Amino acid sequence: MKSETKRRLRTMSSTEREKRLDELNRKLGITQPNKLIESDLEEIEEREWLKKKLGYKATLN
């Protein structure tokens, strides 16, 4: 994940993080896994970071 993305995420409140996580879940839920582009991979890393910081347990896919 890019360092500017991490800085932005760290400054967010928990509510803002929840909203961003929901947004990423919706967006990535319709993305075809075999058609991921670099920006999608960045957003997947962002999503995982948010889940970790918000205390969500890891899920097996």
BAFI-3210 file (N, C-alpha, C; in Angstrom, 3 decimals, decimal comma, padded with zeros to 6 digits):
// residues 61
n [1|2|3|4|5|6|7|8|9|10|11|12|13|14|15|16|17|18|19|20|21|22|23|24|25|26|27|28|29|30|31|32|33|34|35|36|37|38|39|40|41|42|43|44|45|46|47|48|49|50|51|52|53|54|55|56|57|58|59|60|61]
n.u [000,862|000,499|002,440|001,249|-001,420|-001,596|-000,996|-003,220|-005,271|-004,604|-005,219|-007,937|-011,114|-012,685|-015,288|-015,139|-013,336|-014,869|-016,864|-015,299|-014,344|-016,766|-017,389|-015,251|-015,732|-018,169|-017,376|-015,255|-016,576|-017,893|-015,945|-014,159|-012,069|-009,991|-009,485|-008,247|-006,722|-003,832|-004,678|-006,877|-005,637|-004,266|-006,454|-007,482|-005,465|-005,745|-008,304|-007,875|-006,119|-007,785|-009,741|-008,171|-007,347|-009,815|-010,528|-011,636|-012,004|-009,852|-010,889|-011,458|-011,148]
n.v [-001,164|002,239|004,845|007,365|006,693|005,162|007,161|008,815|007,087|006,646|009,079|009,156|009,002|006,418|006,066|007,172|005,351|003,006|003,698|003,947|001,329|-000,035|001,110|000,150|-002,597|-002,813|-001,934|-003,726|-006,092|-006,495|-006,662|-008,543|-011,167|-012,123|-009,999|-007,924|-004,785|-002,675|-000,538|-001,703|-003,675|-002,072|-000,987|-003,308|-003,919|-001,658|-002,096|-004,418|-003,374|-001,500|-003,251|-004,647|-002,570|-001,789|-003,915|-006,266|-009,759|-012,021|-013,434|-016,480|-017,052]
n.w [000,000|-000,718|000,793|001,166|001,175|003,508|005,399|005,059|005,852|008,522|009,680|009,675|011,341|013,330|012,400|009,829|008,760|008,832|006,968|004,649|004,436|003,975|001,507|-000,079|000,141|-001,230|-003,798|-004,495|-004,351|-006,709|-008,551|-010,885|-009,946|-011,632|-013,237|-011,990|-011,523|-011,012|-009,320|-008,109|-006,582|-004,768|-003,421|-002,292|-000,465|001,114|002,124|003,667|005,589|006,850|007,910|009,747|011,522|012,498|013,958|012,915|012,507|010,763|007,709|005,986|002,579]
ca.u [000,000|001,282|002,601|000,260|-002,686|-001,515|-001,107|-004,621|-006,076|-004,292|-005,843|-009,393|-011,789|-013,225|-016,491|-014,680|-012,748|-015,994|-017,486|-014,377|-014,356|-018,021|-017,258|-014,356|-016,426|-019,130|-016,659|-014,498|-017,498|-018,334|-014,761|-013,757|-010,722|-008,981|-009,350|-007,792|-005,654|-002,994|-005,457|-007,696|-004,762|-004,048|-007,677|-007,589|-004,568|-006,375|-009,430|-007,325|-005,591|-008,938|-010,330|-007,274|-007,390|-011,145|-010,684|-012,335|-011,232|-009,515|-011,819|-010,880|-011,900]
ca.v [000,000|003,462|005,526|008,442|006,049|004,829|008,406|009,243|006,169|006,850|010,311|008,990|008,524|005,059|006,160|007,350|004,077|002,089|004,115|003,604|-000,125|-000,385|001,527|-000,798|-003,884|-002,736|-001,830|-004,931|-007,219|-006,693|-006,754|-009,909|-011,414|-012,314|-008,764|-006,881|-003,923|-002,210|000,262|-002,647|-004,303|-001,049|-000,901|-004,535|-003,728|-000,643|-002,765|-005,294|-002,514|-000,977|-004,341|-004,922|-001,460|-001,732|-005,078|-007,383|-010,993|-012,471|-014,425|-017,331|-016,978]
ca.w [000,000|-000,808|002,084|001,315|001,523|004,935|006,174|004,991|006,657|009,944|010,174|009,668|012,547|013,167|011,568|008,451|008,339|008,569|005,704|003,565|004,331|003,309|000,111|-000,740|000,063|-002,338|-005,066|-004,789|-004,435|-008,092|-009,402|-011,224|-009,423|-012,679|-013,993|-011,084|-012,000|-009,899|-008,368|-007,346|-005,593|-003,747|-002,633|-001,504|000,671|001,973|002,777|004,700|006,641|007,579|008,688|010,873|012,465|013,078|014,817|012,301|012,467|009,414|007,156|004,942|001,317]
c.u [000,910|001,321|001,604|-001,122|-002,696|-001,652|-002,556|-005,495|-005,845|-004,972|-007,368|-009,907|-012,290|-014,457|-016,112|-014,067|-013,828|-016,649|-016,611|-014,348|-015,626|-017,955|-016,374|-015,004|-017,415|-018,412|-015,981|-015,379|-017,957|-017,162|-014,417|-012,327|-009,649|-008,771|-008,895|-006,670|-004,909|-003,778|-006,377|-006,860|-004,471|-005,272|-007,898|-006,685|-005,150|-007,506|-008,937|-006,775|-006,724|-009,562|-009,483|-007,388|-008,742|-011,456|-011,482|-011,432|-010,976|-010,518|-011,103|-011,766|-011,752]
c.v [001,228|004,180|006,665|007,892|005,707|006,078|008,888|008,378|006,385|008,085|010,224|008,578|007,104|005,055|006,316|006,071|003,067|002,414|003,730|002,101|-000,592|-000,055|000,541|-002,172|-003,898|-002,741|-003,144|-006,168|-007,494|-006,800|-008,210|-010,139|-011,560|-011,061|-007,607|-006,086|-003,385|-001,397|-000,620|-003,303|-003,341|-000,968|-002,154|-004,433|-002,720|-001,267|-003,653|-004,495|-001,971|-002,056|-004,639|-003,830|-001,349|-002,969|-006,233|-008,601|-011,368|-013,517|-015,220|-017,255|-018,250]
c.w [000,000|000,532|002,252|001,656|003,006|005,794|006,203|005,884|008,150|010,517|010,217|011,043|012,284|012,275|010,099|007,910|008,006|007,229|004,519|003,358|003,622|001,814|-000,661|-000,876|-001,094|-003,680|-005,432|-004,884|-005,848|-009,059|-009,644|-010,755|-010,501|-013,526|-013,109|-011,737|-010,788|-008,877|-007,531|-006,260|-004,455|-002,836|-001,802|-000,280|001,650|002,774|003,919|005,872|007,499|008,457|009,915|011,927|013,164|013,915|014,230|012,284|011,009|008,977|006,084|003,728|000,551]
res [m|k|s|e|t|k|r|r|l|r|t|m|s|s|t|e|r|e|k|r|l|d|e|l|n|r|k|l|g|i|t|q|p|n|k|l|i|e|s|d|l|e|e|i|e|e|r|e|w|l|k|k|k|l|g|y|k|a|t|l|n]
***
